[in-house]
Amino acid sequence: MPAPYTIRRFKASDMDRVLEIERASFGKDAYDRKLFAEYERKCGGLFLLAEGSRTVDGYSIACVSGKYSSLVKRGSLVRRNDLVASLESIAVDPRARGKGAASSLLKSTIRRLKLQGVHRITLMVRRSNAVALQFYERRGFTAVRRAPGYYENGEEGLVMRLTL
Ligand SMILES: CC(C)(COP(=O)(O)OP(=O)(O)OC[C@H]1O[C@@H](n2cnc3c(N)ncnc32)[C@H](O)[C@@H]1OP(=O)(O)O)[C@@H](O)C(=O)NCCC(=O)NCCS
């Protein structure tokens, strides 16, 4: 039975805990304080935390891009929605994995994106990250493109996509 998580927005006082989770999850590839602050500024509404009964166990960040546009087609005005999102990062404290924190974060992100009219979310994952790959596949993401040499160590990335 998964632990119940409350999903809420990031606030400045959460920064130290997010950095702890980040370093424990990504080591030398961890994002730094400055980058998280930048994400907060740009994508704050979708910088989310999974809060358990005592601590914050995980975070995720998604950013929306694109726009609504209007065009005239056969004499009538058509509104087109080009809004898409990217999952910039998601990580859970290694001691709290397998309890549903990431699932709750993703579910809440998708719910919020749908409310904004976003119809697609993409992400980039390391080919060697079997746990994350399986996590995304089991939640409906499919690999749509390879990105050879995307990571600093030359490793290939995989672009995955989910239609909402
Ligand atoms: C990928 C990651 C975010 C998943 O977080 P999580 O909170 O463990 O995910 P959940 O508990 O919601 O789901 C994990 C799945 O693994 C299973 N699992 C069981 N025991 C587990 C364990 N000890 N550790 C991890 N997963 C476990 C869960 O049952 C679940 O299975 P399901 O897909 O059939 O539902 C987490 O492993 C992580 O932070 N990894 C390092 C950072 C990373 O790679 N991020 C992604 C970059 S693209």
The ligand as an SDF file (V2000), in Angstrom:
LIG
                    3D

 48 50  0  0  0  0  0  0  0  0999 V2000
   12.7920    7.1220  -11.0250 C   0  0  0  0  0  0  0  0  0  0  0  0
   12.3840    7.5680   -9.6170 C   0  0  0  0  0  0  0  0  0  0  0  0
   12.0620    9.0450   -9.6680 C   0  0  0  0  0  0  0  0  0  0  0  0
   11.1280    6.7670   -9.1850 C   0  0  0  0  0  0  0  0  0  0  0  0
   10.7270    7.2460   -7.8850 O   0  0  0  0  0  0  0  0  0  0  0  0
    9.8520    6.3580   -6.8580 P   0  0  0  0  0  0  0  0  0  0  0  0
    9.2120    7.2760   -5.8880 O   0  0  0  0  0  0  0  0  0  0  0  0
   10.6540    5.2520   -6.3530 O   0  0  0  0  0  0  0  0  0  0  0  0
    8.7290    5.8030   -7.8660 O   0  0  0  0  0  0  0  0  0  0  0  0
    7.3860    5.0460   -7.4410 P   0  0  0  0  0  0  0  0  0  0  0  0
    7.5150    4.4990   -6.0740 O   0  0  0  0  0  0  0  0  0  0  0  0
    6.2510    5.9460   -7.7300 O   0  0  0  0  0  0  0  0  0  0  0  0
    7.3840    3.8800   -8.5160 O   0  0  0  0  0  0  0  0  0  0  0  0
    8.5430    3.0530   -8.6740 C   0  0  0  0  0  0  0  0  0  0  0  0
    8.2510    1.7000   -9.2840 C   0  0  0  0  0  0  0  0  0  0  0  0
    9.2960    0.7860   -8.8730 O   0  0  0  0  0  0  0  0  0  0  0  0
    8.8050   -0.1470   -7.9210 C   0  0  0  0  0  0  0  0  0  0  0  0
    9.7160   -0.3270   -6.7740 N   0  0  0  0  0  0  0  0  0  0  0  0
    9.5680   -1.2340   -5.8410 C   0  0  0  0  0  0  0  0  0  0  0  0
   10.5460   -1.1590   -4.9670 N   0  0  0  0  0  0  0  0  0  0  0  0
   11.3540   -0.1730   -5.3420 C   0  0  0  0  0  0  0  0  0  0  0  0
   12.5320    0.3930   -4.8050 C   0  0  0  0  0  0  0  0  0  0  0  0
   13.0950   -0.0470   -3.7020 N   0  0  0  0  0  0  0  0  0  0  0  0
   13.0800    1.4320   -5.4420 N   0  0  0  0  0  0  0  0  0  0  0  0
   12.5300    1.9050   -6.5610 C   0  0  0  0  0  0  0  0  0  0  0  0
   11.4090    1.4140   -7.1070 N   0  0  0  0  0  0  0  0  0  0  0  0
   10.8160    0.3710   -6.5150 C   0  0  0  0  0  0  0  0  0  0  0  0
    7.5150    0.4720   -7.4840 C   0  0  0  0  0  0  0  0  0  0  0  0
    6.6350   -0.5140   -7.0270 O   0  0  0  0  0  0  0  0  0  0  0  0
    7.0100    1.0920   -8.7630 C   0  0  0  0  0  0  0  0  0  0  0  0
    6.6090    0.0970   -9.6770 O   0  0  0  0  0  0  0  0  0  0  0  0
    5.5070    0.3370  -10.8180 P   0  0  0  0  0  0  0  0  0  0  0  0
    6.2050    1.1330  -11.9200 O   0  0  0  0  0  0  0  0  0  0  0  0
    5.1170   -1.0160  -11.2440 O   0  0  0  0  0  0  0  0  0  0  0  0
    4.3970    1.1220  -10.1680 O   0  0  0  0  0  0  0  0  0  0  0  0
   13.4880    7.2660   -8.5690 C   0  0  0  0  0  0  0  0  0  0  0  0
   13.9550    5.9450   -8.7520 O   0  0  0  0  0  0  0  0  0  0  0  0
   14.6730    8.2230   -8.6160 C   0  0  0  0  0  0  0  0  0  0  0  0
   14.6680    9.2760   -7.9710 O   0  0  0  0  0  0  0  0  0  0  0  0
   15.7330    7.8640   -9.3610 N   0  0  0  0  0  0  0  0  0  0  0  0
   16.9430    8.6960   -9.4240 C   0  0  0  0  0  0  0  0  0  0  0  0
   16.6940    9.9680  -10.1920 C   0  0  0  0  0  0  0  0  0  0  0  0
   16.2590    9.6720  -11.6110 C   0  0  0  0  0  0  0  0  0  0  0  0
   16.7720    8.7750  -12.2590 O   0  0  0  0  0  0  0  0  0  0  0  0
   15.3030   10.4760  -12.0990 N   0  0  0  0  0  0  0  0  0  0  0  0
   14.7870   10.3470  -13.4480 C   0  0  0  0  0  0  0  0  0  0  0  0
   15.6760   11.0750  -14.3950 C   0  0  0  0  0  0  0  0  0  0  0  0
   15.0440   11.0020  -16.0640 S   0  0  0  0  0  0  0  0  0  0  0  0
  1  2  1  0
  2  3  1  0
  2  4  1  0
  2 36  1  0
  4  5  1  0
  5  6  1  0
  6  7  2  0
  6  8  1  0
  6  9  1  0
  9 10  1  0
 10 11  2  0
 10 12  1  0
 10 13  1  0
 13 14  1  0
 14 15  1  0
 15 16  1  0
 15 30  1  0
 16 17  1  0
 17 18  1  0
 17 28  1  0
 18 19  1  0
 18 27  1  0
 19 20  2  0
 20 21  1  0
 21 22  1  0
 21 27  2  0
 22 23  1  0
 22 24  2  0
 24 25  1  0
 25 26  2  0
 26 27  1  0
 28 29  1  0
 28 30  1  0
 30 31  1  0
 31 32  1  0
 32 33  2  0
 32 34  1  0
 32 35  1  0
 36 37  1  0
 36 38  1  0
 38 39  2  0
 38 40  1  0
 40 41  1  0
 41 42  1  0
 42 43  1  0
 43 44  2  0
 43 45  1  0
 45 46  1  0
 46 47  1  0
 47 48  1  0
M  END
$$$$
